[in-house]
Amino acid sequence: MQKSGAWIWLKEKLPPISIFVLGLIFGGASFSLKAQEPLQFRSDVIAQYPMGHVDAGNYALRATLTTIAPDGKIPYHVHEFGGIRYMLEGALTMIWKEKGTQTFSQGSTYYEGPGENHPSGVMAAHNPNDKTTRVLIVELVPVK
């Protein structure tokens, strides 16, 4: 691409940052101050769930790794604390008290609140696969 005479004049008269700003204002610049460096990291929010009111106090974030064997079952239970669950590998079919059955697979998230999330008298969840399932559980717990 050949540069016009006006471009050459601007380049000689203005500092590089001014040329960059003018390029952005008038339709994008085909130049940059220095080469674009490769992205070194990236942060994406993968889940956000409302917690409601949290009483004042001392808390800790607790991370638990739960491993469920192939065709393994998790019996009925009640959660003392709510938290985010992230499926590291495998799949898990949840039996919810009020939402029916739902299967989560690798890379998905879900939230289990405190209290009774599963119907009593039945299995709360099971691994429907012939491979191990691993779930990362992150909960906000009071420090005792």
C-alpha positions as CSV (number, residue, x, y, z in Angstrom):
1,M,0.0,0.0,0.0
2,Q,1.5,3.4,-1.1
3,K,1.4,6.2,1.5
4,S,-0.1,9.5,0.3
5,G,1.8,12.8,0.6
6,A,-0.4,13.9,3.5
7,W,0.4,10.7,5.4
8,I,4.1,11.3,5.0
9,W,3.8,15.0,6.1
10,L,1.7,13.9,9.2
11,K,4.3,11.2,10.1
12,E,7.1,13.8,10.0
13,K,5.2,16.5,12.0
14,L,3.3,14.7,14.7
15,P,4.5,12.4,17.5
16,P,3.7,8.7,17.0
17,I,0.9,8.7,19.6
18,S,-0.9,11.5,17.8
19,I,-0.8,9.6,14.6
20,F,-2.2,6.5,16.4
21,V,-5.1,8.5,17.9
22,L,-5.9,10.2,14.6
23,G,-6.0,6.8,12.9
24,L,-8.4,5.5,15.5
25,I,-10.6,8.6,15.1
26,F,-10.7,8.5,11.3
27,G,-11.5,4.9,10.6
28,G,-9.0,2.7,12.3
29,A,-5.3,2.5,11.9
30,S,-3.4,0.1,9.8
31,F,-0.3,0.6,11.9
32,S,0.5,0.3,15.6
33,L,3.1,1.8,18.0
34,K,4.7,-1.7,18.4
35,A,4.0,-5.2,17.5
36,Q,1.1,-6.9,19.3
37,E,2.3,-9.3,21.9
38,P,0.7,-12.7,22.3
39,L,-2.0,-12.9,25.0
40,Q,-0.3,-14.1,28.2
41,F,-3.5,-14.9,30.1
42,R,-7.3,-14.7,29.9
43,S,-9.9,-14.6,32.6
44,D,-13.5,-15.5,31.8
45,V,-16.3,-15.6,34.4
46,I,-17.8,-19.1,33.9
47,A,-20.5,-18.9,36.6
48,Q,-22.0,-16.4,39.0
49,Y,-24.9,-17.2,41.3
50,P,-26.6,-14.9,43.8
51,M,-25.8,-15.9,47.5
52,G,-28.4,-13.6,49.1
53,H,-27.6,-12.0,52.4
54,V,-24.4,-13.2,54.1
55,D,-24.1,-12.4,57.8
56,A,-21.1,-10.5,59.0
57,G,-18.3,-12.8,60.3
58,N,-15.2,-14.6,59.3
59,Y,-15.4,-16.8,56.2
60,A,-13.1,-19.0,54.1
61,L,-13.4,-20.3,50.6
62,R,-13.2,-24.0,50.6
63,A,-12.4,-26.0,47.5
64,T,-13.2,-29.7,47.6
65,L,-12.5,-32.3,44.8
66,T,-15.2,-34.9,44.7
67,T,-14.5,-38.1,42.7
68,I,-17.3,-40.4,41.6
69,A,-16.5,-43.9,40.3
70,P,-18.0,-45.1,37.0
71,D,-21.7,-45.7,37.6
72,G,-21.1,-44.4,41.2
73,K,-24.0,-43.0,43.2
74,I,-24.2,-40.2,45.7
75,P,-26.9,-40.9,48.4
76,Y,-29.4,-38.4,49.7
77,H,-27.8,-35.6,51.7
78,V,-28.4,-32.0,52.9
79,H,-25.9,-29.2,52.2
80,E,-24.7,-27.1,55.1
81,F,-23.4,-24.5,52.7
82,G,-24.1,-23.5,49.1
83,G,-21.5,-23.4,46.4
84,I,-20.5,-23.6,42.8
85,R,-19.7,-26.9,41.3
86,Y,-17.4,-27.2,38.2
87,M,-17.2,-30.4,36.2
88,L,-13.6,-31.2,35.7
89,E,-14.2,-34.4,33.8
90,G,-16.9,-37.0,33.2
91,A,-20.6,-36.4,33.8
92,L,-23.0,-36.3,36.7
93,T,-26.8,-36.7,36.7
94,M,-28.4,-34.7,39.5
95,I,-31.9,-35.5,40.9
96,W,-33.2,-32.2,42.1
97,K,-36.0,-31.8,44.6
98,E,-37.9,-29.2,42.5
99,K,-36.2,-29.2,39.1
100,G,-36.3,-32.8,38.0
101,T,-33.2,-34.6,36.6
102,Q,-30.3,-32.7,35.0
103,T,-27.0,-34.0,33.6
104,F,-23.8,-31.9,33.7
105,S,-20.7,-32.8,31.7
106,Q,-17.1,-31.7,31.6
107,G,-16.7,-27.9,31.6
108,S,-20.2,-27.1,32.9
109,T,-21.1,-25.5,36.2
110,Y,-24.0,-25.6,38.5
111,Y,-24.9,-24.2,41.9
112,E,-26.3,-26.1,44.9
113,G,-27.7,-23.9,47.7
114,P,-27.6,-24.7,51.4
115,G,-30.3,-27.1,52.6
116,E,-32.3,-29.8,51.0
117,N,-31.7,-29.8,47.2
118,H,-32.6,-33.5,46.5
119,P,-35.8,-35.5,47.2
120,S,-35.5,-37.6,50.3
121,G,-35.4,-41.4,49.9
122,V,-33.7,-41.5,46.5
123,M,-30.1,-41.1,45.2
124,A,-29.1,-37.5,44.9
125,A,-26.8,-38.0,41.9
126,H,-25.0,-40.6,39.9
127,N,-22.2,-40.9,37.4
128,P,-23.9,-42.2,34.2
129,N,-20.6,-43.0,32.5
130,D,-18.1,-45.8,32.5
131,K,-15.4,-43.3,33.3
132,T,-14.5,-41.5,36.6
133,T,-16.1,-38.1,37.2
134,R,-14.4,-35.3,39.1
135,V,-16.2,-32.2,40.4
136,L,-14.5,-29.2,41.9
137,I,-16.8,-27.7,44.7
138,V,-16.1,-24.2,45.9
139,E,-18.1,-23.0,49.0
140,L,-18.0,-20.0,51.3
141,V,-17.9,-21.4,54.8
142,P,-17.8,-19.7,58.2
143,V,-14.5,-20.1,60.1
144,K,-15.2,-21.7,63.4
